[in-house]
Amino acid sequence: MKLNKRILLQFIVFIVLVSIFLVLLNNLIVNILRTQIGLSFKWLLQPAGFALSESVLPFNPSNTYLWALCIGWLNSMKVVLSSLILATFIGTLIGMGRISRNRLIYIFSSSYVTFIRQIPLLLQLFFWYFVAFLSLSDIPLGYLGGLIQISNQGLFLLGVKLSVEFSALLIGLSIYTAASIAEIIRGGFTSVDKGQWEAYRSLGLPEKIGLARIIFPQALPAILPGLTSQYLNLAKNSTLAIAIGYADIYAVSDTTITQTGRAIEGFLLLLISFLILNLVISRAMEMVNKRILETVNRS
C-alpha cells in the first residue's frame, strides 16, 4: 500500500513538472511567432563589430559573434580555474587556522571568516577594482625583489601581466570563496574522531605532519561534497565580472544580445555555456571524490 502511494506521488510530481515545462515551451513559441523574428542562429557567423578588452586568443571586431562568445567562455574559464586554485589554497590555510592552538592565528582566521562572509561579493569586487587597483599610481610597486608588481595598470606576476579587471576579479572571488571553503575545511577536520588526534599527538608527531598525513586524508571525504558546492558557486558568481568590465561569457553575451536583438538565442547559449562549465567541475570533483573513497577503503 505504501509502495503504491509512493509511485502515485512520484507520478503526480512528474506530471506537474512536465505540465510546467510544456506551458513554458508554449509561451516561448507564442512569443517567437508574435515577434515574427523566428528562431535562428545564422547571426553567429556575422562580424561582431565590437572589441574585447581582454582575450585569451586573438580577437578583432571583424571576427564573428561565435568567436566572440568562445573568447568570452575562455575568459570565464581562465578566471574560474585561477580563482578555484587560489581560493582553495587560502581557504585551506584559514581553515587550518580555525583549529590552530595558536591563539593569534585562531583569532585572525576566525575574524577573516566572520568579516568576509558578511560583505556582499559585489561590494568586495568594487573595492578591489576601484580602491585597491585604480587608486594606485602609474609607477609599479614592487614586492619580493620585483617578482610581483602592482599598479593601476594591473598586476605583474613573474613577468606575466594581468589586467586590472582580471586581477580584481581573481582576488575578490578567491578571498570571498575562501571564507566559505575555510569553514568546510574546519568542519571536515573536526569530523575526524578525537582519538585520531590524540593518537598522533601521543606519538610525538609534529602538528603539521599529523594534520597532513593522518587527519587531512580522513577529513577529505567530508570536505569534498561541500567543496564541490563552493566551486559551483564560484563559477556562477563569476558573472559579476560584468560589473567591473571583465569580458567574460556573460558580458560578451550581453553585448551580443544588445546588438543583434536575439535575446532568446543569446540566453540559450549562455545557459548551455554555464551548464557545460558546471558539469565539468561536478564531474571532476566526482572523480576525485571516488578516488579518495577508494583509497580510504583500501587503507
Buried (B, 14 or more C-beta within 10 A) or exposed (E): EEEEEEEEEEEEEEEEEEEEEEEEEEEEEEEEEEEEBEEEEEBBEEEBEBEBEBBBEEBEEEBBBBBBBBBBBBBBBBBBBBBBEBBBEBBBBBBBBBBBEEEEBBEBBBEBBEEBEEEEBBEBBBBBBEEBBEEBEEEBEEEEEEEBBBBBBBBBEEEEEBBBBBBBBBBBBBBBBBBBBBBBBBBBBBEBEEEBBEEBEEEEBEBEEBBEEBBBBBBBBBBBEBBBBBBBBBBEBBBBBBBBBBBBBBBBBBBBBEBBEBBBBBEEBBEEBBEEBBEBBBEEBEEBBEEBEEEEEEE
